[in-house]
Amino acid sequence: MLHSFRETCTAIAVLAALGCAAPAYAQGTQEDLRAQIALLKQQLDALQQKVAALEAAAQPPVAAPPAQPPAAAPPGAAPAGAQPPTVETPPGAAGAAGPAGALPVYGNVSALSKIFNPDIAVIGNFIGAAGKNDVEPLPALQLNEAEVSLQAIVDPYARADFFLAASPEGLEIEEGFLTFPTLPGGLLAKVGKMKAQFGKANTFHSHNLPWVDTPLPIRNLLGGDEGLNDSGVSVSKLIPNPALFLEATGEIYNGTNDLFTGEKRSDLAYLGRLRGYRDITESTNVDLGTSFVYGRNDGGPDSMTRVFGIDATFRYRPLRRAIYRRFLGRTELFWSKRDDGLDGGKAFGAYVSGEYQFARRWFAGGRYDFSDRAIDTALGDKSGSLLLTFWPSEFSQVRAQYRRTSYAEGVKGNELLFQFLFSIGAHGAHVF
C-alpha cells in the first residue's frame, strides 16, 4: 500500500511539473522555467522524505531480547545473604548454662530434615564353611549376624551409640552406651553396655576383625566368641608426656557375663588398661598395651578369676603407596588364673597374626594361635590359618580362610571358611 502511494505522489509531481513548465516554456523565458523546475525538484524531495518516514513508521517494532532468569541456586543451598535455618533446643538440653532457644543449622539445608535422627547403618556378615570339624561345627551357609548401628549427638555434652546384633540365636544389644567427652580434667566417660577395653581383638565387632573367626585365647580365656562384654562404667584419660601417646582406662562392670558370675550387687568386675602409641617413622608406628581384669566366677562364694594381657600392634603404611601397600602385625598374650579350688586354674594363651596388602584390593595374611582351657587347664588347643581378602570397595569384603585346628581331645579340624561383609548407611569409625 505504501508503495502505490509513493508512485502516486511521484506521478502527481511529474504532471504538475509538466503543467507548470508548459506555460513557462510558452512564455519563452528559459530562466523562469529553470527556477520553477528547481522549485518542483525541492517539493519532490520533500514528498520523498515524507514517504520514507511513513514507510519507517509502518514497519513492525523490533522485539527486545528476552530477559534472562536469575541463575538457580544449587539444590539444598541457602540463598546468598540469607540467614541459616534454625531449630529449637531440645527441652532436656536447656538450663545449666547450656544453649537455649533457636540454634542455627549450618551446612546443607537437607541436613535439617534429619537433625534429630541418628546415623543409621546395617552391616551383614555372611559366613560359609566347608570341610570337617566335629568339635566346633559351623553351618554350611549362614547369615551369621546383621548389625544395626544408631549413632548421634545427644546434646552438647554427650553422644549415644547403639549397636544391635541380630543372629540366628536372636536379637541382642551388642553395645549401647553414652559417651561424655567434655568432662573436667580431660576425662572421657562411657556408661552403658559395651565391650571391655581388654586388649585389641576383644574391642572389635565381628565385622571389624581381620579374620572370619575369633582367636582361640579369646574363646577359651575371655568368655567366648563375643569376648568380654557387659554393662558398666568406663573412665579414661590421656596422660600428657613428650615420649608417646599414653592413655589410662578404668572400668567397672556388673560382673555377669560369660567370664564372671556375680550373685550379689557387690560382685562387680574391675578392669584396668594402660595403652601407649608412638610413630616410629612417617610410615610405621607401634601400639602397646597391657590389661587386667578380675571378678567372681561360678566356682564358689570366694572364687575369683583374674586375666592379665599384653598386646602389641605394628603398622607399616608408606605414604606414597598407601592405597597399594600396607602391613599390620599383631600379637596378644593372655594369662588367666581361676580360683575354684580344683587345680589352681592357671592358663595361658596367645596368638600372632600378620596381614599384608599386595595390591590395591587384595590382602593376604596368616595367624597362629594356641590356648589352654580356663576350666581344665590341662587341655589346650592349637590352630593355624591362612587368609586371602578382596575388597571390592570400602563397603564390602570377601574373605577366605583355611583353618586347621588341633583340639585337646586329639581331634583335628580342617575347614575352609568364607565370608561376605557388606554395609549400607553411615557407620562411624571404630576405636583405632
C-alpha positions as CSV (number, residue, x, y, z in Angstrom):
1,M,0.0,0.0,0.0
2,L,2.8,2.4,0.8
3,H,4.4,1.5,-2.5
4,S,1.4,2.6,-4.5
5,F,1.1,5.8,-2.5
6,R,4.7,6.6,-3.3
7,E,4.1,6.0,-7.0
8,T,1.0,8.2,-7.0
9,C,2.8,11.1,-5.4
10,T,5.6,10.8,-7.9
11,A,3.2,10.9,-10.8
12,I,1.4,13.9,-9.5
13,A,4.6,15.7,-9.1
14,V,5.7,15.0,-12.6
15,L,2.4,16.1,-14.1
16,A,2.5,19.2,-12.0
17,A,6.0,19.9,-13.3
18,L,4.9,19.4,-16.9
19,G,1.8,21.5,-16.3
20,C,3.7,24.4,-14.9
21,A,6.6,24.1,-17.3
22,A,4.4,24.3,-20.4
23,P,3.2,27.9,-19.7
24,A,6.8,28.9,-18.8
25,Y,8.1,27.4,-22.0
26,A,5.3,29.2,-23.8
27,Q,6.4,32.5,-22.3
28,G,9.8,31.8,-23.7
29,T,11.8,32.7,-20.7
30,Q,14.2,29.9,-20.1
31,E,15.3,31.3,-16.7
32,D,11.8,31.2,-15.2
33,L,11.5,27.6,-16.4
34,R,14.7,26.6,-14.7
35,A,13.5,28.3,-11.4
36,Q,10.2,26.5,-11.5
37,I,11.9,23.2,-12.2
38,A,14.2,23.7,-9.2
39,L,11.2,24.5,-7.0
40,L,9.4,21.4,-8.2
41,K,12.5,19.4,-7.5
42,Q,12.6,20.7,-3.9
43,Q,8.9,19.8,-3.5
44,L,9.6,16.3,-5.0
45,D,12.4,15.8,-2.5
46,A,10.1,16.8,0.4
47,L,7.4,14.4,-0.7
48,Q,10.0,11.5,-1.0
49,Q,11.1,12.2,2.6
50,K,7.6,12.1,3.9
51,V,7.0,8.8,2.0
52,A,10.2,7.4,3.6
53,A,9.0,8.5,7.1
54,L,5.6,6.8,6.5
55,E,7.3,3.6,5.4
56,A,9.5,3.6,8.5
57,A,6.5,4.1,10.7
58,A,4.7,1.2,9.0
59,Q,7.5,-1.4,9.9
60,P,6.7,-3.7,12.9
61,P,8.7,-2.8,16.0
62,V,11.8,-4.9,16.7
63,A,11.3,-7.2,19.7
64,A,13.6,-6.7,22.7
65,P,15.7,-9.7,23.7
66,P,14.0,-11.7,26.4
67,A,15.3,-11.1,29.9
68,Q,17.5,-14.0,31.3
69,P,16.1,-15.6,34.5
70,P,18.4,-15.4,37.5
71,A,20.8,-18.3,38.0
72,A,19.2,-21.1,40.0
73,A,20.8,-21.8,43.4
74,P,22.3,-25.3,43.8
75,P,19.9,-27.9,45.3
76,G,19.9,-27.5,49.0
77,A,22.0,-24.3,49.1
78,A,20.7,-21.4,51.0
79,P,20.2,-18.1,49.1
80,A,23.1,-15.7,49.2
81,G,22.9,-13.4,52.2
82,A,20.1,-15.5,53.7
83,Q,20.2,-16.4,57.4
84,P,20.8,-20.1,58.2
85,P,17.7,-22.1,59.3
86,T,17.2,-22.7,63.0
87,V,15.8,-25.3,65.3
88,E,14.6,-25.2,68.8
89,T,16.8,-26.6,71.6
90,P,15.5,-29.9,72.9
91,P,13.9,-29.4,76.4
92,G,16.5,-31.7,78.1
93,A,19.4,-29.6,76.9
94,A,18.2,-26.3,78.3
95,G,19.4,-24.8,81.5
96,A,22.7,-25.4,83.4
97,A,24.3,-22.6,81.3
98,G,23.7,-24.7,78.2
99,P,22.3,-23.3,74.9
100,A,18.7,-22.2,74.8
101,G,16.2,-21.0,72.2
102,A,16.7,-21.4,68.5
103,L,20.0,-22.8,67.3
104,P,21.3,-22.3,63.7
105,V,21.8,-25.2,61.4
106,Y,24.8,-24.9,59.2
107,G,25.7,-26.8,56.1
108,N,23.4,-28.3,53.6
109,V,19.7,-27.5,54.1
110,S,18.9,-31.1,53.6
111,A,20.6,-31.8,56.9
112,L,17.7,-30.0,58.6
113,S,15.4,-32.9,57.7
114,K,17.5,-35.4,59.8
115,I,18.9,-33.2,62.5
116,F,17.0,-35.2,65.2
117,N,17.5,-38.5,63.5
118,P,20.6,-40.7,64.2
119,D,23.1,-42.0,61.6
120,I,21.8,-45.5,60.7
121,A,23.8,-48.3,59.2
122,V,23.3,-52.1,58.7
123,I,26.2,-54.5,58.2
124,G,25.7,-58.0,57.1
125,N,28.1,-60.8,58.0
126,F,27.5,-63.9,55.9
127,I,29.7,-67.0,56.7
128,G,30.1,-70.3,54.9
129,A,32.1,-73.4,55.9
130,A,33.4,-76.4,54.1
131,G,35.5,-79.3,55.4
132,K,35.3,-81.1,58.7
133,N,35.2,-80.0,62.3
134,D,33.5,-82.3,64.8
135,V,34.2,-80.2,67.9
136,E,33.1,-76.7,66.7
137,P,31.0,-77.4,63.6
138,L,29.7,-74.4,61.7
139,P,26.6,-74.3,59.4
140,A,27.5,-74.7,55.7
141,L,25.8,-71.4,54.9
142,Q,24.5,-68.8,57.4
143,L,23.8,-65.1,57.8
144,N,25.8,-65.1,61.0
145,E,25.0,-61.6,62.0
146,A,23.3,-58.4,60.9
147,E,24.4,-55.4,62.9
148,V,22.3,-52.3,63.1
149,S,24.0,-49.1,64.4
150,L,22.3,-46.0,65.6
151,Q,24.7,-43.1,66.4
152,A,24.0,-39.4,67.2
153,I,24.9,-36.5,69.3
154,V,22.6,-36.3,72.2
155,D,23.4,-32.7,73.3
156,P,26.5,-30.5,73.6
157,Y,27.7,-32.8,76.4
158,A,27.2,-36.4,75.2
159,R,27.0,-38.8,72.3
160,A,25.0,-42.0,72.1
161,D,25.9,-45.2,70.2
162,F,23.7,-48.3,69.9
163,F,24.8,-51.5,68.1
164,L,22.1,-54.2,67.8
165,A,23.1,-57.6,66.6
166,A,20.6,-59.9,65.0
167,S,21.7,-63.5,64.7
168,P,20.1,-67.0,64.4
169,E,20.2,-67.0,68.2
170,G,18.0,-63.8,68.4
171,L,18.3,-60.1,68.7
172,E,20.6,-58.6,71.4
173,I,22.1,-55.3,72.3
174,E,25.8,-55.8,71.4
175,E,26.6,-52.3,72.7
176,G,24.6,-49.3,73.8
177,F,26.4,-46.6,75.7
178,L,26.5,-42.9,76.3
179,T,29.9,-41.0,75.9
180,F,30.7,-37.9,77.8
181,P,33.8,-36.3,76.0
182,T,33.9,-33.0,77.8
183,L,34.3,-33.8,81.5
184,P,36.6,-31.7,83.7
185,G,40.2,-32.8,84.0
186,G,40.3,-34.1,80.4
187,L,38.4,-37.3,81.4
188,L,36.2,-39.3,79.0
189,A,33.5,-41.4,80.4
190,K,31.1,-44.1,79.0
191,V,28.0,-45.5,80.6
192,G,26.1,-48.5,79.3
193,K,26.6,-51.9,77.8
194,M,29.9,-52.1,75.9
195,K,32.9,-54.2,75.0
196,A,35.5,-54.1,77.7
197,Q,38.8,-52.4,76.8
198,F,40.8,-55.6,77.3
199,G,43.5,-56.0,74.6
200,K,42.7,-55.3,71.0
201,A,40.7,-58.1,69.4
202,N,38.2,-58.1,72.3
203,T,37.2,-54.5,71.4
204,F,36.4,-55.3,67.8
205,H,33.0,-56.1,66.4
206,S,32.8,-59.2,64.3
207,H,32.8,-57.3,61.0
208,N,35.9,-55.4,62.1
209,L,38.1,-58.5,62.7
210,P,40.7,-59.3,60.1
211,W,39.7,-63.0,60.3
212,V,36.5,-65.0,59.9
213,D,36.7,-66.4,63.4
214,T,37.9,-65.3,66.8
215,P,41.3,-66.4,68.1
216,L,41.5,-69.3,70.5
217,P,42.7,-67.3,73.6
218,I,39.6,-65.1,73.5
219,R,37.3,-68.1,73.1
220,N,39.0,-70.1,75.9
221,L,40.1,-67.5,78.4
222,L,37.9,-64.4,77.9
223,G,34.4,-65.7,77.7
224,G,33.8,-67.0,74.2
225,D,33.4,-65.7,70.7
226,E,31.8,-62.4,71.8
227,G,34.6,-61.8,74.4
228,L,34.2,-59.7,77.5
229,N,31.0,-57.6,77.1
230,D,29.0,-56.3,80.0
231,S,27.1,-53.3,81.4
232,G,29.2,-50.8,83.3
233,V,31.1,-47.5,83.5
234,S,34.3,-46.7,81.8
235,V,36.6,-43.7,82.5
236,S,39.8,-42.9,80.5
237,K,42.3,-40.1,80.4
238,L,45.2,-39.1,78.3
239,I,48.4,-38.7,80.2
240,P,50.4,-35.9,78.5
241,N,54.1,-36.6,78.1
242,P,56.8,-35.9,75.4
243,A,57.6,-39.5,74.7
244,L,54.3,-41.1,73.4
245,F,50.5,-41.1,73.3
246,L,49.6,-42.6,76.7
247,E,46.1,-43.5,77.8
248,A,44.9,-45.0,81.1
249,T,41.4,-46.6,81.4
250,G,39.5,-47.8,84.4
251,E,36.2,-49.8,84.1
252,I,33.7,-51.3,86.5
253,Y,31.2,-53.9,85.2
254,N,28.1,-55.6,86.5
255,G,30.1,-58.9,86.7
256,T,27.5,-61.1,85.0
257,N,28.7,-62.4,81.6
258,D,30.3,-65.4,80.1
259,L,33.5,-65.0,82.1
260,F,32.2,-63.7,85.5
261,T,29.2,-64.7,87.6
262,G,28.1,-62.2,90.2
263,E,25.5,-63.4,92.7
264,K,25.3,-60.2,94.7
265,R,25.3,-56.5,93.8
266,S,28.8,-56.2,95.3
267,D,30.1,-59.0,92.9
268,L,31.4,-56.5,90.3
269,A,34.2,-56.9,87.8
270,Y,37.0,-54.4,87.6
271,L,39.3,-53.7,84.7
272,G,42.4,-51.5,84.2
273,R,44.3,-50.8,81.0
274,L,47.3,-48.7,80.0
275,R,48.0,-48.1,76.4
276,G,50.9,-46.4,74.6
277,Y,51.2,-45.4,70.9
278,R,54.2,-43.9,69.1
279,D,55.1,-43.1,65.5
280,I,58.5,-44.6,64.6
281,T,58.8,-43.1,61.1
282,E,56.3,-41.4,58.8
283,S,55.3,-44.9,57.6
284,T,55.5,-47.0,60.7
285,N,54.0,-46.9,64.2
286,V,53.7,-49.2,67.2
287,D,50.8,-49.6,69.7
288,L,51.5,-51.4,73.0
289,G,49.0,-52.1,75.8
290,T,48.5,-54.1,79.0
291,S,45.2,-55.0,80.6
292,F,44.0,-56.6,83.8
293,V,40.5,-57.7,84.8
294,Y,39.1,-59.7,87.7
295,G,35.8,-60.7,89.1
296,R,33.9,-63.5,90.8
297,N,33.3,-66.8,88.9
298,D,30.8,-69.6,89.4
299,G,33.3,-71.9,91.2
300,G,32.2,-70.9,94.7
301,P,31.4,-67.9,97.0
302,D,35.1,-66.8,97.1
303,S,36.2,-68.0,93.7
304,M,37.7,-65.3,91.6
305,T,39.0,-65.1,88.0
306,R,41.9,-62.9,87.1
307,V,43.1,-62.3,83.5
308,F,46.2,-60.4,82.6
309,G,47.0,-59.5,79.0
310,I,49.7,-57.8,76.8
311,D,49.1,-56.7,73.3
312,A,51.3,-55.2,70.6
313,T,50.5,-53.9,67.1
314,F,52.9,-52.8,64.4
315,R,51.7,-51.0,61.3
316,Y,53.5,-50.1,58.1
317,R,51.9,-48.0,55.5
318,P,54.1,-46.0,53.1
319,L,52.5,-42.6,52.4
320,R,53.4,-42.6,48.7
321,R,51.8,-46.0,48.1
322,A,49.2,-46.0,50.9
323,I,46.4,-47.4,48.8
324,Y,48.6,-50.3,47.4
325,R,50.8,-51.5,50.2
326,R,50.4,-51.9,54.0
327,F,51.3,-54.4,56.7
328,L,49.8,-54.9,60.0
329,G,51.2,-57.3,62.6
330,R,49.6,-58.1,65.9
331,T,50.0,-60.3,68.9
332,E,48.2,-60.8,72.2
333,L,49.2,-62.8,75.2
334,F,46.8,-63.9,78.0
335,W,47.4,-65.2,81.5
336,S,44.4,-66.5,83.3
337,K,44.0,-67.7,86.9
338,R,40.8,-69.2,88.1
339,D,40.4,-69.8,91.8
340,D,37.9,-72.6,92.0
341,G,39.8,-75.0,94.4
342,L,40.4,-77.5,91.7
343,D,43.9,-77.4,90.1
344,G,44.9,-73.8,90.6
345,G,43.4,-72.8,87.2
346,K,46.4,-71.2,85.7
347,A,46.1,-71.0,81.9
348,F,48.0,-69.3,79.1
349,G,47.1,-68.4,75.5
350,A,48.4,-66.3,72.7
351,Y,48.1,-65.5,69.0
352,V,50.2,-63.8,66.4
353,S,48.9,-62.6,63.1
354,G,50.0,-60.7,60.1
355,E,48.2,-59.2,57.1
356,Y,49.9,-57.7,54.0
357,Q,48.3,-55.7,51.2
358,F,49.9,-56.8,47.9
359,A,47.6,-55.0,45.5
360,R,45.0,-52.2,45.7
361,R,42.2,-54.5,46.8
362,W,43.9,-57.7,47.8
363,F,45.2,-58.7,51.2
364,A,47.0,-61.9,52.3
365,G,47.6,-63.0,55.9
366,G,48.1,-65.7,58.4
367,R,47.5,-66.4,62.1
368,Y,48.8,-68.9,64.6
369,D,47.1,-69.2,68.0
370,F,47.1,-71.6,70.9
371,S,45.5,-71.6,74.3
372,D,44.8,-73.6,77.4
373,R,41.2,-74.0,78.5
374,A,40.2,-72.0,81.5
375,I,38.1,-74.7,83.2
376,D,40.5,-77.5,82.6
377,T,44.0,-76.1,82.2
378,A,45.5,-79.4,81.3
379,L,43.8,-79.2,78.0
380,G,45.0,-76.9,75.2
381,D,44.1,-76.2,71.6
382,K,46.2,-75.0,68.7
383,S,45.2,-73.5,65.4
384,G,46.8,-72.1,62.2
385,S,45.1,-70.1,59.4
386,L,45.9,-68.7,56.0
387,L,43.7,-65.8,54.7
388,L,43.0,-64.1,51.4
389,T,40.8,-61.0,51.4
390,F,39.4,-59.0,48.5
391,W,37.9,-55.5,49.0
392,P,35.6,-54.6,46.1
393,S,35.1,-51.2,47.8
394,E,35.1,-49.7,51.3
395,F,31.6,-51.1,51.8
396,S,32.2,-54.7,51.2
397,Q,34.7,-57.5,51.7
398,V,35.1,-61.1,50.5
399,R,37.4,-63.3,52.6
400,A,38.5,-66.9,52.6
401,Q,40.3,-68.6,55.5
402,Y,41.8,-72.0,55.6
403,R,41.9,-73.1,59.2
404,R,43.5,-76.2,60.7
405,T,42.7,-76.8,64.4
406,S,44.2,-79.4,66.8
407,Y,41.9,-79.8,69.7
408,A,43.0,-81.2,73.1
409,E,40.8,-84.3,72.7
410,G,43.1,-85.3,69.8
411,V,40.5,-84.3,67.1
412,K,41.7,-82.2,64.2
413,G,39.6,-79.9,62.1
414,N,40.3,-78.9,58.5
415,E,38.0,-76.2,57.2
416,L,37.7,-73.6,54.5
417,L,35.7,-70.6,55.8
418,F,34.5,-67.9,53.6
419,Q,32.9,-64.6,54.5
420,F,30.9,-61.8,52.8
421,L,30.7,-58.5,54.6
422,F,28.5,-55.7,53.3
423,S,27.4,-52.4,54.8
424,I,24.8,-49.7,54.0
425,G,24.3,-46.4,55.6
426,A,26.5,-44.2,57.7
427,H,28.6,-46.2,60.1
428,G,31.0,-44.4,62.5
429,A,34.7,-45.3,62.8
430,H,35.6,-47.8,65.5
431,V,38.4,-47.3,68.0
432,F,41.8,-47.1,66.4
